[in-house]
Amino acid sequence: MQQRPSRVTADMLVGQQRALQAIAQAQAVPGHYAHVFAIVPAGCEPEAMFSAVAEQQQWPAHDLHDWVYVVNPVDETQPICLHLPAGSARAVVERLWALLDTEPDNRAPLLDSLQAQFNWPPLNRYLQSISDKKFEDLPGNELANIVVTQDSKVAWHYCPRVTEADLFGEIRLQTIAGTVSSELHLIQPGALLKANGGTLVIDAEQLLRQGDYWQRLKYVLKRGEFSWQLPEQGAFYAPQPVPVHLKVILAGSRALLAQLRDLDADFANLFPYLADFTDHYPAQLSPVANYFQYLSYLQQRVEHRPLTDDGMHRLLTLSSSFTEHQEELSLDTLRLIQLLQEADAIAASEHESRINTDHLLQAVSNDQQREHYLAEMSRQAMLENQVKIETKGEVVGQINGLTVVTMGGSEFGEPSRITATVHYGDGDIIDIERKSELSGNIHTKGVMILMAYLANLFAGKDPMPLSATLVFEQSYHEVDGDSASLAELCCLVSALSDTPVRQALAVTGAIDQFGNVQAIGGVNEKIEGFYRLCKQRGFGKDQGVIIPRSNQVNLHLSDELVESVAAGEFSVHVVEHVSEAFDLLMQCPCGNATDSTKDTLFGRINKRIRQAQHQEIIRRWWQFW
């Protein structure tokens, strides 16, 4: 069992070196064309994650200032934008009020003091324009509006909800005595101005739901200047544009990245840096001890009870099962938080001071109880023989394939009966799923590959005079994926050779044209689905599943199933080539593809083909005469 370090520093960014390096590189590069797209997995908490990145990397403030709109002494409807040293806006506005309250002839010392204290060219120019004016001489009723003030040296802002006001800000309107107008205090900044000089993180999906906002953001980034959207109605009011100098990080999914790269020519130029955050920790490549830093972060986040040693071991096992890989650990923060919160609640209900294995397993069991109603209903239909699935005996041309069903938001594994029949023909295999338009492209490809494998074996020189039909029985929805191609091939070989298949075994796996068995997805769900059916029917002789050997690393089976395998009630067989699956299912050696003996599978098929060819010759001879 992996031992916990005695002292652990909390770190939610464990395993994210690739993404962190990309962001650091982008932050070091100035300019309008050096922004970042961050791929954020579904289980992350983006705001917390980017907050941790900003703290760890100490994101620089490229050009951090306070931004103030002051009254234009010439035109009230066009306020002037002043950028001031960060944190100085309030002091400057107070000094401006003091200046205007002083008689023009007595202002020289105040002006000199202001210029000496701040020595800021934009401010000096504005002071010159109002040096001889009183507040009453200025248009309007306001002097200034502090739009943005920066009190820290590191500025970044997260924009999870993208609207006009949230991202760009807005100019509000007021109606006084029937007259629509705007004033300084009605200028409201958005996230873009609040982050100006630092870093702005935007939810990419939210942004792209409004195509106009995306186009406007690109325009701002290209020009380095933000212009206010003028009110659609009411009086003209156009504050001076704001110079923009910031780093933008778009946070979204990999699918969204692909769409942007394909459909928007500007995207690759503006966002050349890719920060690829991952949802798994490669324990085979990195020390597992580092992962405890991530678990320490979760403990601080959830504030759950400490785990016992066996509880920690179980948590690592469950974390690995979430990735469906034995040498990886999950970084799905939200899923792990939910697990730990429920386990903590169970421990609290039992008045336990620590979370142990039983609490974690109970949390998992509760989740399955909530989610597996449809799976139980589907399995009940099989137990009542409304859906025909044999788990005992032997049948020619019939096999149990393993599938993953997605229905009503739930996903579960279950067996599916595949049948094949053989008849005289031209060597074609008729896929009924495809003919009925219930076959997806990948499934169709899988059927064509198994056709190529059989043709290569038995129709290399002479045409094959036998045809076959293949179908998923009692399937009323589209079938896709190539994970059934091994089962379909075994079913066809059974029908062609007239050799029965053991119904106690269910099969999953993809194949290539040379009969090599390849990895598939959802292997744990598939095994568990067939196991549950066999258990509820009552275990028979030699029941189990056949899976690709390359899927061994993905196995994360329940304790109950593992104990059943250890007790000899159920078995999990792994194969690398279809011949191994033939041996297990039909208990007959494959033999050579050129054999014509009943002692081998291929010999039986060859003999049947030769008989069909002979009958074809006789038929043609009689037709000739």
C-alpha positions as CSV (number, residue, x, y, z in Angstrom):
1,M,0.0,0.0,0.0
2,Q,1.2,3.5,-0.8
3,Q,2.4,5.3,2.4
4,R,1.3,8.8,3.0
5,P,4.1,11.4,3.5
6,S,4.1,12.7,7.1
7,R,3.8,16.4,6.0
8,V,2.0,17.4,2.8
9,T,1.6,20.8,1.2
10,A,-1.8,21.3,-0.4
11,D,-1.6,21.8,-4.2
12,M,-4.5,21.5,-6.6
13,L,-2.1,21.9,-9.6
14,V,-0.3,18.6,-9.2
15,G,0.2,16.9,-12.6
16,Q,-0.5,20.1,-14.6
17,Q,3.1,20.9,-15.6
18,R,2.4,21.0,-19.3
19,A,-0.4,23.6,-18.9
20,L,1.5,25.6,-16.3
21,Q,4.5,25.9,-18.5
22,A,2.4,27.1,-21.5
23,I,0.7,29.8,-19.4
24,A,4.1,30.9,-18.0
25,Q,5.5,31.2,-21.5
26,A,2.5,33.2,-22.7
27,Q,2.8,35.6,-19.7
28,A,6.4,36.3,-20.5
29,V,5.6,37.3,-24.1
30,P,4.1,40.8,-24.6
31,G,1.9,41.9,-27.5
32,H,-1.5,41.6,-28.9
33,Y,-1.0,38.2,-30.4
34,A,0.1,36.1,-27.4
35,H,-3.0,35.0,-25.7
36,V,-3.9,31.5,-24.3
37,F,-6.6,28.9,-24.8
38,A,-6.8,26.6,-21.8
39,I,-8.5,23.2,-22.1
40,V,-10.3,22.8,-18.8
41,P,-11.7,19.3,-18.0
42,A,-15.3,19.1,-16.9
43,G,-14.4,18.1,-13.3
44,C,-12.3,21.2,-12.6
45,E,-13.3,24.4,-10.7
46,P,-11.9,27.0,-13.2
47,E,-11.9,30.0,-10.8
48,A,-10.2,28.2,-8.0
49,M,-7.7,26.6,-10.5
50,F,-6.7,29.9,-12.2
51,S,-6.5,31.6,-8.8
52,A,-4.0,28.9,-7.8
53,V,-2.0,29.4,-11.0
54,A,-1.9,33.1,-10.6
55,E,-0.7,32.8,-7.1
56,Q,1.9,30.2,-8.0
57,Q,3.3,32.0,-11.0
58,Q,2.8,35.6,-9.7
59,W,1.3,36.7,-12.9
60,P,2.8,40.1,-13.9
61,A,0.9,43.3,-14.1
62,H,1.9,44.4,-17.6
63,D,0.7,48.0,-17.3
64,L,-1.4,48.3,-14.2
65,H,-3.2,51.6,-13.6
66,D,-6.2,53.2,-12.1
67,W,-8.7,54.4,-14.7
68,V,-10.8,57.5,-14.1
69,Y,-13.2,59.4,-16.3
70,V,-13.2,63.1,-15.7
71,V,-15.5,65.8,-17.1
72,N,-14.4,67.2,-20.4
73,P,-14.2,71.0,-20.0
74,V,-15.2,71.5,-23.6
75,D,-17.9,68.8,-24.2
76,E,-20.0,67.1,-21.4
77,T,-20.9,64.2,-23.7
78,Q,-17.3,63.1,-24.3
79,P,-15.6,62.4,-20.9
80,I,-11.9,62.2,-20.8
81,C,-10.2,59.0,-19.8
82,L,-7.2,59.3,-17.4
83,H,-4.9,56.5,-16.4
84,L,-3.2,57.0,-13.1
85,P,-0.6,55.1,-11.1
86,A,-2.2,52.1,-9.5
87,G,-3.9,52.9,-6.2
88,S,-3.7,56.7,-6.6
89,A,-7.2,57.5,-8.1
90,R,-9.0,58.5,-4.9
91,A,-6.2,60.8,-3.8
92,V,-6.0,62.4,-7.2
93,V,-9.8,63.1,-7.3
94,E,-9.7,64.5,-3.8
95,R,-6.9,66.9,-4.8
96,L,-8.8,67.9,-8.0
97,W,-11.8,68.9,-5.8
98,A,-9.5,70.9,-3.6
99,L,-8.0,72.5,-6.6
100,L,-11.4,73.6,-8.0
101,D,-12.4,74.9,-4.6
102,T,-9.5,77.2,-4.7
103,E,-9.5,80.6,-6.4
104,P,-7.6,80.4,-9.8
105,D,-5.1,83.1,-8.7
106,N,-4.1,81.0,-5.6
107,R,-3.8,77.6,-7.4
108,A,-0.1,77.7,-8.4
109,P,1.2,75.9,-5.2
110,L,-1.6,73.3,-5.5
111,L,-0.7,72.6,-9.1
112,D,3.0,72.4,-8.4
113,S,2.2,70.0,-5.5
114,L,0.0,67.8,-7.6
115,Q,2.5,67.6,-10.4
116,A,5.4,66.9,-8.0
117,Q,3.5,64.2,-6.1
118,F,2.2,62.3,-9.2
119,N,4.3,63.6,-12.1
120,W,2.0,61.9,-14.5
121,P,1.8,63.3,-18.1
122,P,-1.9,62.6,-18.7
123,L,-2.8,64.2,-15.4
124,N,-0.6,67.2,-16.1
125,R,-2.3,67.8,-19.4
126,Y,-5.7,67.7,-17.8
127,L,-4.6,70.1,-15.0
128,Q,-3.6,72.6,-17.7
129,S,-7.0,72.4,-19.3
130,I,-8.8,73.2,-16.0
131,S,-6.2,75.4,-14.3
132,D,-8.3,78.6,-14.7
133,K,-11.7,77.1,-14.2
134,K,-14.0,76.5,-11.2
135,F,-16.4,73.6,-10.8
136,E,-19.3,75.8,-11.8
137,D,-17.5,76.5,-15.1
138,L,-17.4,72.9,-16.1
139,P,-20.3,71.3,-17.9
140,G,-22.6,68.8,-16.1
141,N,-22.9,68.0,-12.4
142,E,-20.0,65.7,-11.8
143,L,-16.2,65.9,-11.8
144,A,-15.0,62.3,-12.0
145,N,-15.9,58.6,-11.9
146,I,-13.3,56.2,-10.7
147,V,-14.0,53.3,-13.1
148,V,-11.2,51.0,-12.0
149,T,-8.8,51.1,-9.0
150,Q,-6.0,48.6,-8.5
151,D,-5.0,48.0,-5.0
152,S,-2.7,45.1,-5.6
153,K,0.4,44.4,-7.7
154,V,-1.0,41.3,-9.4
155,A,-4.3,41.8,-11.3
156,W,-6.4,39.1,-12.8
157,H,-10.1,38.7,-13.2
158,Y,-12.4,35.7,-14.0
159,C,-15.5,36.2,-16.1
160,P,-17.7,33.1,-15.8
161,R,-20.9,34.8,-17.1
162,V,-20.5,36.7,-20.3
163,T,-22.9,39.5,-21.0
164,E,-22.5,42.9,-22.4
165,A,-22.3,44.4,-18.9
166,D,-20.2,41.6,-17.3
167,L,-17.5,41.6,-20.0
168,F,-17.4,45.0,-21.6
169,G,-19.3,47.1,-19.1
170,E,-22.1,49.5,-20.1
171,I,-23.2,53.1,-20.2
172,R,-26.5,53.4,-18.3
173,L,-29.2,56.0,-19.1
174,Q,-31.4,58.1,-17.0
175,T,-34.5,60.1,-17.6
176,I,-35.0,63.5,-16.0
177,A,-38.0,65.6,-16.8
178,G,-38.6,63.5,-20.0
179,T,-35.0,63.9,-21.2
180,V,-32.9,60.8,-21.7
181,S,-29.2,61.4,-20.8
182,S,-26.1,59.8,-19.2
183,E,-23.6,61.1,-16.8
184,L,-20.1,60.1,-15.4
185,H,-21.4,57.9,-12.6
186,L,-23.5,55.9,-15.1
187,I,-20.3,54.5,-16.7
188,Q,-20.0,51.0,-15.4
189,P,-16.8,48.9,-16.1
190,G,-16.8,45.2,-17.1
191,A,-14.3,42.5,-16.5
192,L,-12.2,43.6,-19.5
193,L,-11.4,47.0,-17.9
194,K,-11.1,45.6,-14.4
195,A,-8.4,43.2,-15.7
196,N,-6.7,45.8,-17.8
197,G,-3.0,45.7,-17.3
198,G,-3.2,42.1,-15.9
199,T,-4.9,38.9,-17.0
200,L,-8.5,38.2,-17.9
201,V,-9.9,34.6,-17.8
202,I,-13.1,34.1,-19.8
203,D,-15.4,31.1,-20.0
204,A,-15.1,30.4,-23.7
205,E,-18.4,28.6,-24.1
206,Q,-20.3,31.5,-22.6
207,L,-18.4,34.0,-24.8
208,L,-19.0,32.1,-28.0
209,R,-22.8,31.7,-27.4
210,Q,-22.8,35.4,-28.3
211,G,-21.0,35.7,-31.6
212,D,-21.1,39.5,-31.5
213,Y,-19.2,39.5,-28.2
214,W,-16.5,37.2,-29.7
215,Q,-16.0,39.5,-32.7
216,R,-15.9,42.6,-30.4
217,L,-13.3,41.0,-28.1
218,K,-11.1,40.2,-31.1
219,Y,-11.4,43.8,-32.3
220,V,-10.3,45.1,-28.9
221,L,-7.3,42.7,-28.7
222,K,-6.1,43.5,-32.2
223,R,-6.4,47.3,-31.8
224,G,-5.3,47.4,-28.2
225,E,-8.1,49.9,-27.5
226,F,-11.6,49.6,-25.9
227,S,-14.4,51.7,-27.2
228,W,-17.7,52.0,-25.5
229,Q,-20.9,50.7,-27.1
230,L,-23.0,53.8,-27.6
231,P,-26.5,53.7,-26.1
232,E,-29.1,52.6,-28.7
233,Q,-31.5,55.3,-27.6
234,G,-31.3,58.6,-25.9
235,A,-28.7,61.4,-26.0
236,F,-25.3,61.0,-27.6
237,Y,-22.7,60.0,-25.0
238,A,-19.2,58.8,-26.1
239,P,-16.5,58.5,-23.4
240,Q,-13.0,58.5,-24.7
241,P,-11.7,55.0,-25.6
242,V,-9.5,53.2,-23.1
243,P,-6.1,51.8,-24.1
244,V,-6.0,48.1,-23.4
245,H,-3.0,46.0,-22.5
246,L,-3.8,42.6,-21.0
247,K,-3.4,38.9,-21.3
248,V,-6.6,36.9,-22.1
249,I,-7.0,33.2,-21.3
250,L,-10.0,31.5,-22.8
251,A,-11.1,28.5,-20.8
252,G,-13.0,25.8,-22.6
253,S,-13.2,22.3,-23.9
254,R,-11.1,20.5,-26.5
255,A,-14.1,20.3,-28.8
256,L,-14.5,24.0,-28.6
257,L,-10.8,24.5,-29.4
258,A,-11.2,22.3,-32.5
259,Q,-14.2,24.4,-33.7
260,L,-12.4,27.7,-33.2
261,R,-9.3,26.5,-35.1
262,D,-11.4,25.2,-37.9
263,L,-13.9,28.0,-38.3
264,D,-12.1,31.2,-37.2
265,A,-9.1,32.3,-39.1
266,D,-8.1,34.9,-36.5
267,F,-8.1,32.5,-33.6
268,A,-4.8,30.8,-34.2
269,N,-3.1,34.3,-34.5
270,L,-4.6,35.7,-31.4
271,F,-4.4,32.6,-29.2
272,P,-1.2,30.7,-30.2
273,Y,-0.6,29.2,-26.7
274,L,-2.4,26.0,-25.6
275,A,-2.6,25.2,-21.9
276,D,-3.8,21.6,-21.8
277,F,-5.0,20.8,-18.3
278,T,-5.5,17.1,-17.7
279,D,-8.0,15.2,-15.6
280,H,-5.6,12.4,-14.7
281,Y,-2.3,12.0,-12.9
282,P,0.1,9.6,-14.6
283,A,1.4,7.5,-11.6
284,Q,3.5,5.4,-13.9
285,L,5.5,8.5,-14.9
286,S,5.4,10.7,-11.8
287,P,5.9,10.0,-8.1
288,V,2.6,9.0,-6.4
289,A,3.8,10.9,-3.3
290,N,3.1,14.2,-5.2
291,Y,-0.6,13.1,-5.6
292,F,-1.0,13.4,-1.8
293,Q,-0.5,17.2,-2.2
294,Y,-3.7,17.1,-4.4
295,L,-5.5,15.0,-1.8
296,S,-4.5,17.5,0.8
297,Y,-6.0,20.3,-1.3
298,L,-9.2,18.3,-1.4
299,Q,-9.2,17.8,2.3
300,Q,-8.9,21.6,2.8
301,R,-11.6,22.2,0.2
302,V,-14.1,19.7,1.6
303,E,-13.0,20.0,5.3
304,H,-13.7,16.3,5.7
305,R,-12.6,14.0,8.5
306,P,-9.1,12.5,8.1
307,L,-8.9,9.1,6.4
308,T,-7.6,6.0,8.0
309,D,-4.8,4.2,6.3
310,D,-7.1,1.6,4.7
311,G,-9.5,4.5,3.8
312,M,-6.6,6.3,2.0
313,H,-5.7,3.1,0.1
314,R,-9.4,2.7,-0.9
315,L,-9.5,6.4,-2.0
316,L,-6.5,5.8,-4.3
317,T,-8.1,2.7,-5.7
318,L,-11.4,4.6,-6.4
319,S,-9.4,7.5,-7.9
320,S,-7.7,5.1,-10.3
321,S,-11.0,3.5,-11.2
322,F,-12.4,6.9,-12.2
323,T,-9.7,7.1,-14.9
324,E,-10.3,3.5,-16.0
325,H,-6.5,2.9,-16.0
326,Q,-4.6,1.0,-13.3
327,E,-1.5,3.4,-13.5
328,E,-3.3,6.7,-13.4
329,L,-5.1,8.7,-10.7
330,S,-8.0,11.0,-11.1
331,L,-7.8,14.8,-11.0
332,D,-11.5,15.1,-11.5
333,T,-11.9,17.6,-8.6
334,L,-15.7,17.8,-8.5
335,R,-16.2,14.0,-8.6
336,L,-13.7,13.4,-5.8
337,I,-15.3,16.2,-3.8
338,Q,-18.7,14.6,-4.1
339,L,-17.3,11.2,-3.0
340,L,-15.5,12.6,0.0
341,Q,-18.5,14.8,1.1
342,E,-20.8,11.8,1.0
343,A,-18.3,9.5,2.8
344,D,-17.8,12.2,5.4
345,A,-21.5,12.5,5.9
346,I,-21.7,8.7,6.4
347,A,-18.9,8.8,8.9
348,A,-20.6,11.6,10.8
349,S,-23.9,9.6,10.9
350,E,-21.9,6.7,12.5
351,H,-20.2,9.1,14.9
352,E,-16.8,8.1,13.5
353,S,-13.9,10.5,13.8
354,R,-12.2,9.2,10.6
355,I,-13.3,8.1,7.1
356,N,-12.6,4.4,6.5
357,T,-13.0,2.0,3.6
358,D,-16.5,1.1,4.5
359,H,-17.6,4.7,4.4
360,L,-16.1,5.2,0.9
361,L,-17.6,2.0,-0.4
362,Q,-21.0,2.9,1.0
363,A,-20.8,6.3,-0.8
364,V,-20.0,4.4,-4.1
365,S,-22.9,2.0,-3.4
366,N,-25.3,4.8,-2.8
367,D,-24.3,6.4,-6.1
368,Q,-24.9,3.2,-8.0
369,Q,-28.2,2.7,-6.2
370,R,-29.3,6.2,-7.5
371,E,-28.0,5.7,-11.0
372,H,-28.7,2.0,-11.9
373,Y,-32.5,1.9,-12.0
374,L,-32.6,1.6,-15.8
375,A,-29.9,-1.0,-15.7
376,E,-31.9,-3.1,-13.2
377,M,-35.0,-2.7,-15.4
378,S,-33.1,-3.9,-18.4
379,R,-31.7,-6.8,-16.6
380,Q,-35.1,-7.7,-15.2
381,A,-36.4,-8.0,-18.8
382,M,-33.6,-10.6,-19.5
383,L,-34.4,-12.5,-16.3
384,E,-38.1,-12.7,-17.4
385,N,-37.0,-13.8,-20.9
386,Q,-38.7,-10.8,-22.5
387,V,-35.2,-10.1,-23.9
388,K,-33.6,-13.4,-24.9
389,I,-30.1,-13.9,-23.5
390,E,-28.7,-17.4,-22.9
391,T,-26.1,-17.8,-20.3
392,K,-25.9,-21.6,-20.4
393,G,-25.6,-24.3,-23.0
394,E,-24.2,-24.2,-26.6
395,V,-25.9,-22.8,-29.7
396,V,-24.7,-22.6,-33.3
397,G,-24.5,-19.0,-34.8
398,Q,-25.5,-17.3,-31.6
399,I,-23.2,-15.3,-29.1
400,N,-23.4,-12.9,-26.3
401,G,-21.8,-9.6,-27.2
402,L,-21.0,-7.0,-24.5
403,T,-22.3,-3.5,-25.0
404,V,-22.5,-0.2,-23.2
405,V,-26.0,1.4,-23.2
406,T,-26.5,5.1,-22.8
407,M,-30.1,5.8,-21.9
408,G,-31.8,8.7,-20.1
409,G,-28.5,10.1,-18.9
410,S,-27.4,6.7,-17.4
411,E,-24.7,4.5,-18.8
412,F,-24.4,0.8,-18.1
413,G,-23.1,-2.4,-19.6
414,E,-25.3,-5.3,-20.7
415,P,-25.1,-8.4,-23.0
416,S,-26.7,-8.3,-26.4
417,R,-27.5,-11.4,-28.4
418,I,-25.8,-11.5,-31.8
419,T,-26.9,-14.2,-34.4
420,A,-25.7,-15.2,-37.8
421,T,-27.1,-17.5,-40.5
422,V,-25.4,-18.9,-43.6
423,H,-26.9,-19.5,-47.0
424,Y,-25.8,-20.1,-50.6
425,G,-24.6,-16.8,-52.2
426,D,-21.7,-14.8,-53.5
427,G,-19.6,-14.4,-50.3
428,D,-21.4,-11.3,-49.1
429,I,-22.1,-10.7,-45.4
430,I,-25.4,-8.9,-45.0
431,D,-25.4,-6.6,-41.9
432,I,-29.1,-6.2,-41.1
433,E,-28.3,-3.3,-38.8
434,R,-26.9,-1.4,-41.8
435,K,-29.7,-2.4,-44.1
436,S,-32.2,-1.2,-41.6
437,E,-30.2,2.1,-41.1
438,L,-29.5,1.2,-37.4
439,S,-25.8,1.0,-37.9
440,G,-23.3,3.8,-37.2
441,N,-20.3,4.4,-39.4
442,I,-17.8,2.8,-37.0
443,H,-19.9,-0.4,-36.6
444,T,-20.2,-0.6,-40.3
445,K,-16.5,-0.3,-40.6
446,G,-16.0,-3.1,-38.0
447,V,-18.3,-5.5,-40.1
448,M,-16.3,-4.7,-43.2
449,I,-13.0,-5.5,-41.4
450,L,-14.3,-8.9,-40.3
451,M,-15.5,-9.5,-43.9
452,A,-12.0,-8.7,-45.1
453,Y,-10.5,-11.2,-42.5
454,L,-12.7,-14.0,-43.7
455,A,-12.2,-13.3,-47.3
456,N,-8.4,-13.3,-46.8
457,L,-8.6,-16.7,-45.2
458,F,-11.2,-18.5,-47.4
459,A,-11.6,-16.6,-50.6
460,G,-8.0,-15.8,-51.6
461,K,-8.1,-17.7,-54.9
462,D,-11.6,-18.8,-55.5
463,P,-14.9,-16.9,-54.9
464,M,-16.7,-17.9,-51.7
465,P,-20.1,-19.3,-52.6
466,L,-21.6,-18.8,-49.1
467,S,-23.2,-15.7,-47.8
468,A,-24.3,-14.8,-44.3
469,T,-26.6,-12.5,-42.4
470,L,-25.6,-10.8,-39.1
471,V,-27.9,-9.0,-36.6
472,F,-28.2,-7.7,-33.1
473,E,-31.4,-9.4,-31.9
474,Q,-34.0,-7.3,-30.1
475,S,-32.1,-4.1,-30.7
476,Y,-34.3,-1.1,-31.6
477,H,-31.7,1.7,-31.5
478,E,-28.6,2.6,-33.5
479,V,-25.6,0.3,-33.0
480,D,-22.3,2.0,-33.3
481,G,-18.7,1.3,-32.4
482,D,-16.4,-1.6,-33.4
483,S,-16.3,-3.3,-30.0
484,A,-18.7,-6.0,-31.2
485,S,-16.6,-7.0,-34.2
486,L,-14.8,-9.9,-32.3
487,A,-18.2,-11.3,-31.2
488,E,-19.6,-10.9,-34.6
489,L,-16.7,-12.7,-36.2
490,C,-16.9,-15.6,-33.7
491,C,-20.6,-15.8,-34.4
492,L,-20.0,-16.0,-38.2
493,V,-17.3,-18.6,-37.8
494,S,-19.7,-20.7,-35.6
495,A,-22.4,-20.5,-38.3
496,L,-20.0,-21.2,-41.2
497,S,-18.4,-24.2,-39.4
498,D,-21.7,-25.4,-37.9
499,T,-19.9,-25.4,-34.5
500,P,-21.8,-24.4,-31.3
501,V,-20.8,-21.5,-29.2
502,R,-20.7,-21.6,-25.4
503,Q,-23.4,-19.2,-24.1
504,A,-21.7,-19.0,-20.7
505,L,-19.1,-16.7,-22.2
506,A,-19.7,-13.1,-23.4
507,V,-17.3,-11.4,-25.7
508,T,-16.1,-7.8,-26.5
509,G,-13.2,-6.6,-28.6
510,A,-12.3,-5.0,-31.9
511,I,-10.3,-6.7,-34.6
512,D,-8.0,-5.8,-37.5
513,Q,-7.9,-7.5,-40.9
514,F,-5.3,-10.0,-39.6
515,G,-7.4,-11.2,-36.7
516,N,-5.5,-9.3,-33.9
517,V,-7.8,-8.3,-31.1
518,Q,-7.7,-4.6,-30.2
519,A,-8.7,-2.6,-27.1
520,I,-12.2,-1.2,-26.6
521,G,-13.9,1.2,-24.2
522,G,-16.2,0.7,-21.3
523,V,-14.7,-2.7,-20.4
524,N,-15.5,-2.5,-16.7
525,E,-19.2,-1.7,-17.3
526,K,-19.5,-4.5,-19.8
527,I,-18.0,-7.1,-17.5
528,E,-20.1,-6.0,-14.5
529,G,-23.3,-6.1,-16.6
530,F,-22.8,-9.7,-17.7
531,Y,-21.7,-10.7,-14.2
532,R,-24.8,-9.2,-12.6
533,L,-27.0,-11.2,-15.0
534,C,-25.2,-14.4,-14.3
535,K,-25.3,-13.9,-10.6
536,Q,-29.1,-13.2,-10.5
537,R,-29.8,-16.3,-12.6
538,G,-27.5,-18.4,-10.5
539,F,-24.0,-19.1,-11.5
540,G,-23.5,-22.0,-13.9
541,K,-20.4,-23.8,-15.2
542,D,-17.5,-21.7,-16.5
543,Q,-19.3,-18.4,-16.9
544,G,-17.3,-15.4,-17.7
545,V,-16.2,-12.9,-20.3
546,I,-13.6,-12.6,-23.1
547,I,-11.8,-9.2,-23.4
548,P,-8.8,-7.9,-25.3
549,R,-5.5,-8.4,-23.5
550,S,-4.7,-4.8,-24.1
551,N,-7.6,-3.8,-21.9
552,Q,-6.1,-5.5,-18.8
553,V,-4.6,-2.2,-17.7
554,N,-8.1,-0.7,-17.7
555,L,-9.6,-3.3,-15.3
556,H,-11.2,-1.8,-12.1
557,L,-13.7,-4.4,-11.1
558,S,-15.9,-4.4,-8.0
559,D,-14.7,-6.2,-4.9
560,E,-17.7,-8.5,-5.3
561,L,-16.7,-9.5,-8.8
562,V,-13.1,-10.0,-7.9
563,E,-14.1,-12.3,-5.0
564,S,-16.3,-14.2,-7.4
565,V,-13.4,-14.7,-9.8
566,A,-11.2,-15.9,-6.9
567,A,-13.9,-18.4,-5.9
568,G,-14.1,-19.8,-9.4
569,E,-17.7,-18.7,-10.0
570,F,-16.8,-16.3,-12.8
571,S,-13.9,-15.8,-15.1
572,V,-12.2,-13.0,-17.1
573,H,-10.3,-14.3,-20.2
574,V,-7.9,-12.1,-22.2
575,V,-7.0,-12.8,-25.8
576,E,-4.6,-11.3,-28.3
577,H,-5.9,-13.0,-31.5
578,V,-9.2,-14.2,-32.7
579,S,-8.0,-17.8,-32.7
580,E,-7.7,-17.7,-28.9
581,A,-11.3,-16.6,-28.7
582,F,-12.4,-19.4,-31.1
583,D,-10.7,-21.9,-28.9
584,L,-12.4,-20.7,-25.7
585,L,-15.9,-20.3,-27.3
586,M,-16.1,-23.3,-29.5
587,Q,-13.5,-25.6,-27.8
588,C,-12.2,-26.7,-31.2
589,P,-8.7,-25.9,-32.7
590,C,-8.7,-23.5,-35.6
591,G,-6.4,-25.5,-37.8
592,N,-5.1,-24.3,-41.1
593,A,-7.1,-22.2,-43.5
594,T,-6.4,-24.7,-46.3
595,D,-7.5,-27.8,-44.2
596,S,-10.6,-29.8,-45.2
597,T,-11.1,-31.9,-42.0
598,K,-13.9,-31.9,-39.5
599,D,-11.3,-31.8,-36.6
600,T,-10.7,-28.1,-37.0
601,L,-12.9,-25.0,-37.3
602,F,-11.3,-23.8,-40.5
603,G,-11.3,-27.4,-41.9
604,R,-15.1,-27.5,-41.4
605,I,-15.5,-24.1,-43.1
606,N,-13.3,-25.2,-46.0
607,K,-15.2,-28.4,-46.5
608,R,-18.5,-26.6,-46.6
609,I,-17.1,-24.1,-49.1
610,R,-15.8,-26.9,-51.3
611,Q,-19.2,-28.7,-51.2
612,A,-20.9,-25.5,-52.2
613,Q,-18.5,-24.9,-55.0
614,H,-19.0,-28.5,-56.2
615,Q,-22.8,-28.0,-56.1
616,E,-22.4,-24.8,-58.1
617,I,-20.4,-26.6,-60.8
618,I,-23.1,-29.3,-61.0
619,R,-25.8,-26.6,-61.2
620,R,-24.1,-24.9,-64.0
621,W,-23.4,-28.1,-65.9
622,W,-27.1,-29.0,-65.8
623,Q,-28.0,-25.5,-67.0
624,F,-25.6,-25.9,-69.9
625,W,-27.2,-29.2,-70.9
